[in-house]
Amino acid sequence: MSVLPKKPLTKAGYERLHAERERLLRVERPKVVKGVTEAAAEGDRSENAEYIYGKKHLREIDKRLAYLSGLLKDVQIIDESTLSGDVVVFGATVVVRDEHDLVKRWMIVGDGEADFSGGTISYKSPVARALLGKRVGDVVEIVRPKGVTEVEIVALEFPSPASGRGTKGEGVK
């Protein structure tokens, strides 16, 4: 099995999370603080909806900023465009065929950047943990909360530096 860095993030994921953190810190939070300050100056805060909502929104922003700061601290950025090979690694897109002959495609990414509906899964997920280190043609048993399933790895795809995506391994039949 391949060795993963302590807190890996794809380059694209890091850039997206960092941009969100900067926007919240430099644009959204100051705007909300200004609104809360103006609402507080109006007098009775206990019945001031703008003040109450503003304080709640500020707490939500601060909570998200703390989460993003934690994600971005001490990460190792993996440039997916430099990846290649015939083994499933962090940043690879794995194409599998399940027991019902359905083809599924997942890119293995870091914490905070996974979006199952968007085709990305966290390297910590049961699916990714089962796939990491395997090769095209391997049949992999995945233990999920719903139960055990088997998939066959039919292809590996790695982003290509020029075109955005490239393929390595067998094609999907």
C-alpha positions in Angstrom: 0.0 0.0 0.0 1.2 3.5 -0.8 2.4 5.8 2.0 0.2 8.9 2.3 1.5 12.2 3.6 0.2 13.2 7.0 -2.5 15.7 5.7 -2.6 15.6 1.9 -4.7 17.9 -0.2 -4.8 18.2 -3.9 -3.4 21.4 -5.4 -6.9 22.3 -6.7 -8.5 21.5 -3.4 -5.9 23.6 -1.5 -6.4 26.6 -3.8 -10.2 26.4 -3.4 -10.2 26.0 0.4 -7.6 28.8 0.7 -9.6 31.1 -1.5 -12.7 30.4 0.6 -10.8 31.1 3.8 -9.4 34.4 2.4 -12.8 35.5 1.2 -14.4 34.8 4.6 -11.6 36.5 6.4 -11.1 39.6 4.2 -14.6 40.2 2.8 -17.4 38.5 4.6 -16.3 38.8 8.2 -15.5 42.5 8.0 -18.9 43.2 6.3 -20.8 41.3 9.0 -18.8 42.9 11.9 -19.7 46.3 10.4 -23.4 45.4 10.2 -23.3 44.1 13.8 -21.6 47.3 15.0 -24.2 49.5 13.2 -27.1 47.4 14.6 -25.6 47.6 18.1 -25.5 51.4 17.9 -29.3 51.5 17.3 -29.9 50.7 21.0 -31.8 47.8 22.6 -30.0 44.7 21.4 -32.4 42.1 22.9 -35.1 42.9 20.3 -32.8 44.0 17.4 -33.2 41.3 14.7 -30.3 42.6 12.7 -28.0 42.5 15.7 -29.1 39.0 16.7 -28.9 37.6 13.2 -25.5 39.4 12.6 -24.0 37.8 15.8 -25.3 34.4 14.7 -23.8 34.8 11.2 -20.5 36.0 12.7 -20.3 32.8 14.8 -21.0 30.7 11.7 -18.3 32.5 9.8 -15.8 32.1 12.7 -16.6 28.4 13.0 -16.0 27.9 9.3 -12.8 29.9 9.5 -11.6 27.7 12.3 -12.4 24.6 10.3 -10.7 25.8 7.2 -7.6 26.9 9.2 -7.4 23.5 10.7 -7.7 21.8 7.3 -5.0 24.1 5.8 -2.5 23.8 8.7 0.5 21.5 8.1 -0.8 20.1 4.8 1.2 18.5 2.0 -0.1 19.7 -1.3 -0.1 17.0 -4.0 0.0 18.3 -7.5 -2.2 15.8 -9.3 -0.7 16.7 -12.7 2.6 15.0 -11.6 0.9 11.7 -10.8 1.2 8.6 -13.0 1.5 4.8 -12.7 -0.6 1.7 -12.3 -1.3 1.8 -8.6 -4.2 3.7 -6.9 -2.7 6.7 -5.1 -4.0 9.9 -3.5 -5.2 12.2 -6.4 -5.9 9.4 -8.8 -9.3 8.8 -10.3 -10.3 5.2 -10.0 -12.8 3.6 -12.4 -14.5 0.5 -11.0 -17.2 -1.9 -12.0 -19.4 -3.2 -9.2 -21.2 -6.5 -8.6 -24.2 -5.2 -10.7 -22.0 -4.3 -13.6 -22.3 -0.6 -12.9 -19.3 1.6 -13.7 -18.4 4.2 -11.1 -15.6 6.8 -11.1 -14.1 8.4 -7.9 -11.2 10.8 -7.5 -9.4 10.3 -4.1 -8.9 13.6 -2.4 -8.2 15.1 1.0 -10.3 16.1 4.0 -12.6 19.0 3.2 -12.5 18.7 -0.5 -14.5 15.5 -0.9 -17.9 15.7 -2.6 -19.4 12.2 -3.3 -22.0 13.6 -5.7 -19.2 15.4 -7.5 -17.2 12.2 -7.9 -14.6 12.8 -5.2 -14.1 10.8 -2.0 -11.9 11.4 1.0 -8.8 9.2 1.3 -10.1 8.3 4.8 -13.3 6.9 3.5 -13.8 3.1 3.6 -14.0 3.0 -0.2 -10.7 4.9 -0.7 -8.9 3.0 2.0 -9.9 -0.3 0.3 -8.7 1.0 -3.1 -5.4 2.7 -2.2 -2.4 0.6 -3.3 -4.4 -1.7 -5.6 -3.9 -2.1 -9.4 -6.0 -2.2 -12.5 -7.6 -5.7 -12.7 -7.7 -6.2 -8.9 -11.0 -7.2 -7.3 -11.4 -5.2 -4.1 -13.7 -6.0 -1.2 -15.1 -2.8 0.4 -16.5 -2.9 3.9 -19.1 -0.1 4.2 -21.7 0.7 6.8 -24.3 -0.7 4.4 -22.4 -4.0 4.1 -19.6 -5.6 2.1 -19.4 -5.1 -1.7 -16.9 -6.1 -4.3 -15.6 -3.9 -7.2 -13.1 -4.5 -9.9 -10.7 -1.7 -10.8 -11.0 -1.3 -14.6 -9.0 1.9 -15.1 -6.9 4.6 -13.4 -7.0 8.2 -14.6 -4.5 10.9 -13.7 -4.9 14.6 -14.7 -2.6 15.5 -17.5 -0.7 18.8 -17.2 -1.8 20.0 -20.7 -5.3 18.7 -21.2 -6.6 18.5 -17.6 -7.3 14.7 -17.6 -5.4 11.7 -18.8 -5.9 8.0 -18.6 -3.6 5.2 -17.5 -4.6 1.6 -17.4 -7.2 -0.4 -19.2 -10.2 1.3 -20.7 -13.7 0.9 -19.5 -15.5 -1.9 -21.3 
